[in-house]
Amino acid sequence: MVEDSERLEEFFSTFYEGELLAAASAGKKAVVADFGVLDKFDPELADRLLSKPDEFLAAARSAISSIDTPQGSLQLEVRFKNLPDCNSVRIRNLRSEHIGRFISIDGVVRRAGEVLPEITVATFQCPSCTKMIDVMQKERIVHGPTSCDGCGYKGKMEMVGRKLFDSRWLVVEEPFDIATAEKQGNIKVYLKNDLTSPEMQRKCDPGSRLTINGAVKEIKRFTKGGMQTQMQIYMDANFVEPTEIEWEEVLINEGDVDAIKALSKDPKIYDKIVDSIAPSIYGLREVKEAIAHQLFGGVRRTAADGSKLRGDIHILLVGDPAVGKTQLLKLVSKAIPRGKYVSGKGVTGVGLTASVTKDEEFMGGWVLEAGAMVLCHKGMIAIDEFDKMNKDDQIAMHEAMSTQTISIAKATIVATLPSQTAVLAGANPKLSRFDIFKPITDQIDVPETLLSRFDLKYALRDVPNREQDERIADHIMKSRIAPDSLQPAISPEMLRKYIAYARHNCSPEFTQEAADKLKKFYIDMRSSYKEQTDSIAITARQQEALVRLAEASAKIRLGDKVNLVDAERAIALMRYSMEQLAFDRKTGKFDIDRTEGTSSSKRNNIRIINDVIEKLEKTLGKQIPVNEIFIEAEEAGVPRADVDEILHNLKKEGRLFEPKLNHLSKAY
């Protein structure tokens, strides 16, 4: 032990004297050392850390305190990073042989308790001789001395002092990409001292992916009778490193900044960025352009009354099978920090938003578990099979998509969590193929109020076309035969840095010319509305979406002003979306309610059916034959199929009922 301390004193003096002095000057509580450096200095010492971590770390603290510095004796923890791959263990593979060893794990924080104080040394006073006795505390229950070593007193002693440190418990589970098709293993992790600082607390919140180095230890269990039960293991963390970085933490050096600024001046920068998004998927250019704007996002603003105006752009993709929706969602979610991909029935409201659980044993009471939309804060969530989610789960997204917060009030926890998250969702029509003659609300099971939260909606249709099919087939074969030929115009790493730089440094303001252009488009679209039976082409929500898209267009070229070109590009994206889903081919007009409500033509038909029922009730009585309704409705120009659908919905809503076979009556 003495030899280890002397060798460690030499090690820290030789390699880390500057770091030790800097840590002491800055008031830090720990210094980080590289395991590889220790291994080259003395392999036996490195092996001792791996096999007997508690003894080694105690010797390391003693060695640091023995080093002469201008600040005097240093009381610092030492934390070791960069363990060799052979010491990295999957959580599900942890066994009894790992107890007492220093290892590394990779995992995602599933649950996190609050930072709570714990006692490291308790001071007791002997009532007989008044001697002060210090007792090290190694368990959660405070233990006093069995006797006084001064006078031999063996009675109860009062605790008169204590030394505290901060601690926190985490539950860490294997990442999904590691545990695919397997049950994810999990382990409890114990953090203390500087690992619970406010900065580390934020980085270790639920959803964060971490690399953790530490010693595996056992938790002894005892029954009320004092019998020991089965042991559980936990990890006493020594070093914690986030492996997922946020936009603000993307490392961009001066050379990167020069390259980014040079790229922004390229007149083809928009084309290059679009071509760099999922290059393995052929076509879908307009959709990729919309996603490019979504990655950069608009500007989040605070109104004069304190309300927040979101800058994130939400996009919904609805389309036929085999058009590449799933692949596109996965590729985009992996391309950015804090990007998550979830799918269909595997998504629940709790999994998307937040939940509260109770854990008295480790976490200290009620524990808040953050869902995917909170975990993607300042990132993006890609939700595949959006229409397959349960209704309650979809409703839980309303607040998150609109105000970008998630409020929860359960048990003793009342909290509002941030969820500044862009949503990219994909859905399939009920009958597999998208029907351009039917409103989107009739083709997917998504609440109309939730559909209205999406800025852009696109229909991806698989329409046979010989020339297009040849190009797709050539692209697929090229991706198999010569995959290197499909390199993106901008590398994924540079694209990430470019987006991070733009999001962090650009907050473009509107020029009067651009603002007038968006205003004119909005007013011109609204002017087509003439009377109550007419369709509404656009609403204020689409105007807000146009503002976000124009701001994103300016950020793509690192501009500080939103100019006329940006406004025109935003209008083009919005018009393309509306032409696909908001154009009523029966009336030949744009009708925004086709994308997020009941279309005007359908409302007119419902009004006609109600008038027919009122008329027949006066002449035939309260029990109206169904055939008479069909005859009158067809004479008024309502197709039989539409009449059947409207009557079915009116019965479902409880406005009509069937008193006897093939007769209908109004419910009063």
C-alpha positions in Angstrom: 0.0 0.0 0.0 2.8 2.4 0.9 4.7 1.5 -2.3 1.6 2.1 -4.3 1.1 5.5 -2.7 4.7 6.5 -3.5 4.5 5.3 -7.1 1.2 7.2 -7.5 2.7 10.3 -6.0 5.4 10.1 -8.7 2.8 9.4 -11.4 0.7 12.5 -10.5 3.7 14.7 -10.1 5.1 13.7 -13.5 2.0 13.7 -15.6 -0.7 15.7 -13.9 0.9 18.4 -11.7 -0.6 21.2 -13.9 -4.1 19.7 -13.8 -3.9 19.3 -10.0 -2.9 22.9 -9.5 -5.6 24.1 -11.9 -8.2 22.0 -10.2 -7.2 23.4 -6.8 -7.2 27.0 -8.1 -10.6 26.6 -9.7 -12.1 25.0 -6.5 -12.8 21.7 -8.3 -13.2 18.5 -6.3 -11.7 16.0 -8.7 -9.1 15.6 -11.4 -9.4 13.3 -14.4 -6.6 10.9 -15.3 -6.1 8.7 -18.4 -5.9 5.0 -17.7 -3.7 4.6 -20.8 -1.1 6.9 -19.3 -1.2 5.0 -16.0 -0.8 1.7 -17.9 2.3 2.9 -19.7 3.8 4.3 -16.5 3.3 1.2 -14.4 1.2 -1.8 -15.7 1.1 -3.3 -12.2 -0.6 -0.2 -10.8 -3.1 -0.2 -13.7 -3.9 -3.9 -12.9 -4.4 -2.9 -9.2 -7.0 -0.3 -10.2 -8.9 -2.9 -12.2 -8.8 -5.7 -9.5 -8.9 -3.7 -6.2 -10.4 -0.3 -7.0 -11.2 0.8 -3.5 -7.7 0.2 -2.2 -6.1 1.8 -5.2 -8.3 5.0 -5.1 -7.7 5.4 -1.4 -3.9 5.3 -2.2 -4.4 7.7 -5.0 -6.1 10.2 -2.7 -3.4 9.8 -0.2 -0.7 10.3 -2.9 -2.4 13.6 -4.2 -2.6 14.9 -0.6 1.2 14.3 -0.2 2.2 16.4 -3.2 3.7 19.8 -2.2 1.8 22.7 -3.9 1.5 26.5 -3.2 -2.1 25.8 -2.1 -0.8 23.3 0.4 -2.3 19.8 0.8 -4.8 18.9 -2.0 -7.9 17.0 -1.1 -9.1 15.8 -4.6 -10.8 12.7 -6.0 -9.2 11.1 -9.0 -11.3 9.8 -11.8 -10.0 7.5 -14.6 -11.2 7.6 -18.2 -10.5 5.6 -21.3 -10.5 2.1 -20.0 -9.5 -0.5 -22.5 -12.2 -2.3 -24.5 -11.6 -5.5 -22.7 -12.9 -3.9 -19.6 -16.1 -2.7 -21.2 -19.0 -5.0 -20.1 -22.6 -5.2 -21.4 -25.0 -4.6 -18.6 -26.9 -7.8 -19.2 -23.5 -9.7 -18.9 -22.7 -8.5 -15.4 -22.1 -11.5 -13.1 -20.7 -12.3 -9.7 -17.2 -12.4 -11.1 -17.4 -8.6 -11.7 -18.1 -7.8 -8.1 -15.2 -5.8 -6.7 -13.7 -5.0 -10.1 -13.3 -1.7 -12.0 -15.2 -1.9 -15.3 -16.9 0.3 -17.9 -20.5 0.2 -19.1 -22.5 2.0 -21.8 -26.1 2.8 -21.1 -29.1 5.2 -21.2 -30.4 6.7 -18.0 -34.0 5.4 -17.5 -34.7 6.8 -14.1 -33.0 9.4 -11.9 -33.5 10.3 -8.3 -33.0 13.7 -6.7 -29.6 14.8 -5.4 -29.7 14.1 -1.7 -27.2 14.6 1.1 -25.5 11.7 2.9 -23.3 11.4 5.9 -19.7 10.3 5.4 -18.5 10.9 9.0 -20.6 11.2 12.1 -19.2 12.6 15.3 -20.6 11.3 18.6 -19.9 12.6 22.2 -19.4 10.3 25.1 -21.7 11.4 27.9 -19.3 10.0 30.5 -16.0 11.7 29.5 -17.2 14.1 26.8 -14.7 12.7 24.3 -15.6 13.2 20.6 -15.6 10.0 18.5 -15.6 10.1 14.7 -17.3 7.1 13.0 -17.1 6.5 9.2 -20.5 5.7 7.7 -20.6 3.0 5.0 -24.3 2.3 5.0 -27.5 4.3 4.6 -28.4 3.7 8.3 -26.2 5.8 10.6 -24.2 3.7 13.1 -22.7 5.0 16.3 -19.7 3.7 18.2 -20.1 0.5 20.2 -18.0 1.9 23.1 -15.8 4.9 24.1 -12.1 4.2 23.7 -11.4 6.7 26.4 -13.4 5.6 29.4 -15.0 2.4 28.1 -18.6 3.7 28.2 -20.9 1.4 26.2 -24.2 3.2 26.3 -26.0 5.3 23.8 -24.1 8.4 22.5 -25.6 11.5 20.9 -24.5 12.6 17.4 -23.2 16.1 17.7 -21.6 16.6 14.2 -21.4 15.2 10.8 -19.7 15.6 7.4 -22.0 15.5 4.4 -21.6 14.8 0.7 -24.1 14.8 -2.2 -25.3 11.6 -3.8 -27.7 10.5 -6.5 -29.0 7.2 -7.8 -29.6 6.4 -11.4 -31.1 3.4 -13.2 -29.2 2.8 -16.4 -30.3 0.4 -19.1 -28.7 -0.9 -22.3 -29.2 1.3 -25.4 -31.7 0.0 -27.9 -29.1 -0.3 -30.7 -27.1 -2.7 -28.5 -30.0 -4.7 -27.1 -32.0 -5.1 -30.3 -34.4 -8.1 -30.1 -33.2 -8.7 -26.5 -34.5 -7.8 -23.1 -32.6 -4.7 -22.1 -30.5 -5.2 -19.0 -30.3 -2.5 -16.3 -28.2 -1.7 -13.3 -28.4 0.9 -10.5 -25.6 3.5 -10.5 -24.4 5.5 -7.5 -23.1 9.0 -8.0 -21.5 11.2 -5.4 -19.6 14.4 -4.8 -18.7 16.3 -8.0 -20.6 13.8 -10.1 -23.8 15.4 -8.8 -22.9 19.0 -9.7 -25.6 21.0 -11.5 -23.9 20.5 -14.9 -23.5 16.7 -14.3 -27.1 16.5 -13.0 -28.3 17.9 -16.3 -26.2 15.5 -18.3 -27.3 12.5 -16.3 -31.1 13.2 -16.5 -33.3 10.5 -18.0 -32.6 9.8 -21.6 -28.9 10.7 -21.5 -26.6 8.1 -22.9 -23.5 7.7 -20.8 -20.2 5.8 -20.5 -19.7 5.0 -16.8 -16.5 3.7 -15.3 -16.6 2.4 -11.7 -16.5 -0.5 -9.3 -19.3 -3.1 -9.2 -20.4 -3.6 -5.6 -23.0 -5.6 -3.7 -26.0 -4.4 -1.7 -26.6 -6.7 1.2 -30.2 -7.5 2.2 -31.5 -8.5 5.6 -34.9 -9.6 6.8 -36.5 -8.3 10.0 -35.1 -11.2 11.8 -31.5 -10.4 10.7 -31.2 -13.1 8.0 -29.3 -12.1 4.9 -31.2 -12.5 1.6 -30.1 -12.5 -2.0 -27.6 -9.8 -2.9 -28.1 -7.1 -5.5 -25.3 -5.4 -7.3 -24.8 -1.7 -8.2 -22.1 0.4 -9.7 -20.2 2.9 -7.7 -19.4 5.4 -10.4 -15.9 6.9 -10.6 -16.1 8.6 -14.0 -19.2 9.5 -16.1 -19.0 10.8 -19.7 -22.0 11.7 -21.9 -21.7 10.0 -25.3 -24.6 11.9 -26.9 -24.0 15.6 -27.4 -26.4 18.5 -27.9 -26.3 21.1 -30.6 -24.5 23.6 -28.4 -21.9 21.0 -27.5 -20.9 20.0 -31.1 -17.1 20.7 -31.2 -16.5 23.2 -34.0 -12.9 24.5 -34.4 -11.7 27.5 -36.4 -11.1 25.4 -39.4 -14.6 24.1 -39.3 -16.0 27.7 -39.0 -14.0 28.7 -42.1 -15.4 25.7 -44.0 -18.9 26.4 -42.8 -18.8 30.0 -43.9 -17.4 29.0 -47.3 -20.2 26.5 -47.8 -22.8 29.1 -46.9 -21.6 31.3 -49.8 -22.0 28.5 -52.3 -25.0 29.3 -54.6 -26.0 25.7 -54.6 -25.9 25.3 -50.8 -29.6 24.4 -50.7 -29.2 21.6 -53.3 -26.1 20.3 -51.5 -27.9 20.0 -48.2 -31.0 18.4 -49.7 -28.7 15.9 -51.6 -26.9 15.1 -48.3 -30.2 13.9 -46.6 -30.7 10.2 -47.0 -28.8 9.9 -50.4 -29.6 6.2 -50.4 -33.3 7.0 -51.0 -34.1 8.1 -54.5 -36.3 11.1 -55.2 -38.6 12.7 -52.6 -36.9 16.0 -53.3 -39.6 18.3 -52.0 -39.9 16.2 -48.8 -36.2 16.2 -48.3 -36.1 20.0 -48.8 -38.8 20.3 -46.1 -36.8 18.1 -43.8 -33.7 20.2 -44.4 -35.7 23.3 -43.2 -36.9 21.3 -40.2 -33.3 20.4 -39.2 -32.4 24.1 -39.1 -35.7 25.3 -37.7 -37.1 28.7 -37.2 -36.4 31.2 -34.4 -38.0 30.6 -31.0 -39.4 34.0 -29.8 -41.0 35.3 -26.7 -44.0 37.6 -27.2 -44.5 40.8 -25.2 -47.0 39.1 -22.9 -44.5 36.3 -22.1 -46.0 33.6 -24.4 -43.5 31.5 -26.3 -43.6 31.2 -30.1 -42.1 27.9 -31.2 -39.4 27.7 -33.9 -39.4 24.0 -34.4 -41.1 22.7 -37.6 -43.4 19.6 -37.5 -43.8 17.4 -40.6 -46.2 14.5 -41.3 -45.6 12.0 -44.1 -48.6 9.9 -45.2 -48.2 7.5 -48.0 -48.2 4.2 -49.7 -46.0 1.2 -48.5 -42.5 0.9 -49.9 -41.9 4.6 -50.6 -39.2 4.9 -48.0 -40.9 6.6 -45.1 -39.4 4.3 -42.4 -35.9 4.5 -43.8 -36.1 8.2 -44.1 -37.3 8.7 -40.5 -34.5 6.4 -39.2 -31.7 8.1 -41.2 -32.8 11.6 -40.2 -33.2 10.7 -36.5 -29.7 9.3 -36.5 -28.1 12.3 -38.2 -28.6 14.8 -35.4 -27.8 14.9 -31.6 -30.7 13.9 -29.4 -32.6 12.4 -32.3 -34.9 9.5 -31.4 -36.8 7.0 -33.5 -40.0 5.3 -32.1 -42.6 3.3 -33.9 -46.3 2.5 -33.8 -47.7 0.3 -31.0 -44.3 0.5 -29.2 -45.2 4.1 -28.3 -47.3 5.0 -25.3 -48.3 8.4 -23.9 -46.1 7.7 -20.9 -43.2 6.7 -23.2 -43.6 9.9 -25.2 -44.3 12.4 -22.4 -43.6 11.5 -18.7 -44.6 9.3 -15.8 -44.2 9.2 -12.1 -43.1 6.0 -10.2 -42.3 5.3 -6.5 -38.9 4.0 -5.3 -38.4 4.5 -1.6 -35.4 2.1 -1.4 -33.0 3.8 -3.8 -34.4 7.0 -5.2 -36.0 8.3 -2.0 -39.7 8.5 -2.9 -41.5 9.5 -6.1 -39.3 9.5 -9.2 -40.0 11.3 -12.4 -39.4 9.4 -15.6 -39.1 11.5 -18.7 -40.5 10.2 -22.0 -39.1 10.4 -25.5 -40.3 13.9 -26.3 -38.5 15.3 -23.2 -35.4 13.3 -24.0 -35.3 14.9 -27.4 -35.4 18.4 -26.0 -33.7 20.7 -28.6 -33.5 17.8 -31.0 -36.0 15.7 -33.1 -38.2 12.8 -32.6 -39.2 10.6 -35.5 -42.5 8.7 -34.9 -43.2 5.9 -37.4 -46.7 4.3 -37.7 -48.1 7.5 -36.2 -51.6 6.4 -36.9 -51.2 3.1 -35.0 -50.7 4.9 -31.7 -53.5 4.7 -29.1 -55.9 7.7 -29.1 -54.9 8.6 -25.5 -51.2 8.6 -26.5 -51.9 10.9 -29.4 -53.8 13.3 -27.2 -50.9 13.5 -24.8 -48.9 15.1 -27.6 -51.1 18.1 -28.1 -49.3 20.3 -25.5 -45.9 19.1 -26.5 -46.4 20.0 -30.1 -48.0 23.3 -29.5 -46.5 25.0 -26.5 -43.5 22.6 -26.4 -43.9 21.8 -22.7 -45.2 18.7 -20.9 -47.1 19.3 -17.7 -47.5 16.5 -15.2 -49.3 16.5 -11.8 -49.2 13.1 -10.2 -48.6 12.0 -6.6 -46.3 14.6 -5.0 -44.7 15.7 -8.2 -46.1 18.8 -10.1 -43.7 19.7 -12.9 -43.5 21.3 -16.3 -40.9 19.7 -18.5 -39.4 21.3 -21.6 -39.9 19.5 -24.9 -38.6 21.9 -27.6 -38.7 19.0 -30.1 -39.3 18.9 -33.8 -41.7 16.0 -34.8 -41.2 14.1 -38.0 -44.1 11.5 -38.2 -45.0 8.9 -40.7 -48.4 7.2 -41.2 -50.1 4.7 -43.6 -53.6 5.1 -45.0 -56.3 2.8 -43.7 -56.7 1.0 -47.1 -52.9 0.9 -47.7 -53.0 3.2 -50.7 -53.5 7.0 -50.4 -56.7 8.3 -52.2 -56.3 11.8 -53.5 -60.1 12.2 -53.7 -60.6 11.7 -49.9 -59.5 14.0 -47.1 -56.6 12.9 -45.1 -58.8 12.9 -42.0 -60.8 10.0 -43.5 -57.7 8.0 -44.3 -55.7 7.9 -41.1 -56.8 7.5 -37.4 -55.3 10.8 -36.0 -57.4 13.4 -34.2 -58.1 16.5 -36.3 -56.8 18.8 -33.5 -53.4 16.9 -33.6 -53.2 17.1 -37.4 -53.5 20.9 -37.2 -50.2 21.0 -35.2 -48.2 19.9 -38.2 -46.7 22.7 -40.3 -46.4 20.6 -43.5 -48.1 17.4 -44.6 -47.1 15.4 -47.6 -48.7 12.4 -49.4 -46.1 10.0 -50.7 -47.7 8.0 -53.5 -46.4 5.0 -55.4 -47.7 5.7 -58.9 -46.3 3.4 -61.7 -44.3 5.5 -64.2 -41.9 3.8 -66.6 -39.3 6.5 -66.7 -39.4 7.1 -62.9 -39.4 3.3 -62.2 -36.3 2.9 -64.4 -34.5 5.6 -62.4 -35.5 4.1 -59.1 -34.4 0.6 -60.2 -31.0 2.0 -61.5 -30.5 3.8 -58.1 -31.3 0.6 -56.1 -28.8 -1.5 -58.2 -26.2 1.2 -58.0 -26.5 1.3 -54.2 -25.8 -2.4 -54.2 -23.1 -2.7 -56.9 -21.2 0.6 -56.2 -22.3 2.0 -52.8 -19.3 4.4 -52.7 -20.8 6.3 -55.7 -23.7 7.5 -53.5 -21.6 9.7 -51.2 -23.5 12.7 -49.9 -22.6 16.2 -51.2 -21.7 17.2 -47.6 -20.3 14.6 -45.1 -22.6 13.7 -42.2 -20.1 15.1 -39.7 -19.8 18.5 -41.6 -23.5 18.7 -42.0 -24.0 18.2 -38.3 -21.5 21.0 -37.6 -23.1 23.2 -40.2 -26.6 22.8 -38.7 -25.2 23.2 -35.1 -23.4 26.4 -36.1 -26.5 27.8 -37.8 -28.9 27.0 -35.0 -26.5 28.5 -32.4 -25.4 31.7 -34.3 -28.3 32.7 -36.6 -31.5 34.4 -35.5 -32.6 36.1 -38.7 -35.0 39.0 -38.7 -37.6 39.7 -41.4 -37.1 42.3 -44.1 -40.2 44.4 -44.9 -40.1 42.9 -48.5 -40.3 39.3 -47.2 -43.0 40.1 -44.6 -45.1 41.7 -47.3 -44.7 38.7 -49.6 -46.0 36.3 -46.9 -48.8 38.7 -46.0 -49.9 38.9 -49.6 -49.9 35.1 -50.1 -52.0 34.7 -46.9 -54.6 37.4 -47.9 -54.8 36.2 -51.5 -55.6 32.6 -50.3 -58.1 33.8 -47.8 -59.9 36.1 -50.3 -61.4 33.1 -52.1 -63.8 32.6 -49.2 -67.1 34.2 -50.0 -69.9 32.6 -48.0 -70.5 30.1 -45.2 -70.8 27.2 -47.6 -67.4 28.0 -49.2 -64.1 26.5 -48.3 -61.3 28.2 -46.3 -58.0 27.9 -48.1 -55.6 28.8 -45.3 -55.6 29.7 -41.6 -53.3 31.7 -39.3 -51.5 28.4 -38.3 -50.3 28.1 -41.9 -49.1 31.7 -41.8 -47.1 31.0 -38.7 -45.6 27.9 -40.4 -44.6 30.1 -43.3 -42.8 32.4 -40.9 -40.8 29.4 -39.5 -40.0 28.0 -42.9 -38.7 31.4 -44.1 -36.5 31.8 -41.0 -35.2 28.3 -41.6 -34.4 29.1 -45.2 -32.4 32.1 -44.0 -30.5 30.0 -41.5 -29.5 27.5 -44.2 -27.4 30.3 -45.8 -26.3 31.7 -42.4 -28.2 34.9 -43.2 -29.1 37.5 -40.6 -32.1 38.7 -42.6 -35.1 36.9 -44.1 -35.3 38.2 -47.6 -37.7 37.8 -50.5 -36.1 34.6 -51.8 -36.6 32.9 -48.4 -40.2 34.0 -48.3 -40.7 32.6 -51.8 -39.1 29.3 -50.9 -41.4 29.0 -47.8 -44.4 29.7 -50.0 -43.3 27.0 -52.5 -43.0 24.4 -49.8 -46.4 25.3 -48.3 -48.1 25.4 -51.7 -46.7 21.9 -52.6 -48.1 20.5 -49.3 -51.5 22.1 -49.9 -51.7 20.9 -53.5 -51.3 17.4 -52.3 -53.7 17.4 -49.4 -55.7 20.6 -49.3 -57.1 20.7 -52.9 -60.7 19.6 -53.2 -61.1 18.1 -56.7 -64.9 18.2 -56.4 -65.0 22.0 -55.9 -61.7 22.8 -57.6 -60.6 24.9 -54.6 -58.1 24.8 -51.8 -59.8 23.7 -48.6 -57.5 23.5 -45.5 -60.2 21.6 -43.6 -59.3 18.6 -45.8 -56.0 18.3 -43.9 -57.2 19.0 -40.4 -61.0 18.9 -40.2 -64.2 18.3 -42.2 -64.0 19.6 -45.8 -66.5 22.2 -47.0 -68.1 19.8 -49.5 -68.6 17.2 -46.7 -70.1 19.9 -44.4 -72.5 20.9 -47.2 -73.6 17.2 -47.6 -74.2 16.9 -43.9 -76.2 20.0 -43.9 -78.3 18.7 -46.8 -78.9 15.4 -45.0 -80.0 17.2 -41.8 -82.5 19.3 -43.9 -83.8 16.2 -45.6 -84.4 14.5 -42.2 -86.2 17.7 -40.9 -88.4 17.8 -44.0 -89.3 14.0 -43.9 -90.0 14.2 -40.1 -92.7 16.8 -40.8 -94.5 14.7 -43.5 -93.8 11.1 -42.4 -93.6 11.4 -38.6 -90.7 10.6 -36.3 -89.9 7.2 -37.7 -88.4 7.9 -41.2 -87.8 5.1 -43.7 -84.1 5.0 -44.7 -85.0 4.6 -48.4 -86.9 7.9 -48.3 -83.7 9.6 -47.0 -81.7 8.1 -49.9 -84.2 9.3 -52.5 -84.4 12.8 -51.2 -80.6 13.1 -50.7 -79.8 11.9 -54.3 -82.3 14.4 -55.7 -80.4 17.1 -53.8 -77.1 15.9 -55.4 -75.6 13.9 -52.6 -74.1 10.5 -53.8 -75.6 7.4 -52.2 -72.2 6.4 -50.8 -71.8 9.7 -49.0 -75.4 9.4 -47.6 -74.6 6.0 -46.2 -71.4 7.3 -44.5 -73.1 10.4 -43.1 -76.0 8.4 -41.6 -73.5 5.9 -40.1 -71.6 8.8 -38.4 -74.8 10.5 -37.2 -75.9 7.2 -35.5 -72.4 6.8 -34.1 -72.5 10.3 -32.6 -75.9 9.6 -31.1 -77.8 12.1 -33.1 -79.9 9.4 -34.8 -81.1 6.0 -33.7 -82.9 3.1 -35.3 -86.2 2.4 -33.6 -87.0 -0.5 -35.9 -85.4 -2.1 -39.0 -84.6 0.3 -41.8 -86.1 3.3 -40.0 -84.4 6.2 -38.4 -85.4 8.8 -35.7 -83.8 11.9 -34.4 -82.5 11.7 -30.8 -83.9 14.6 -28.7 
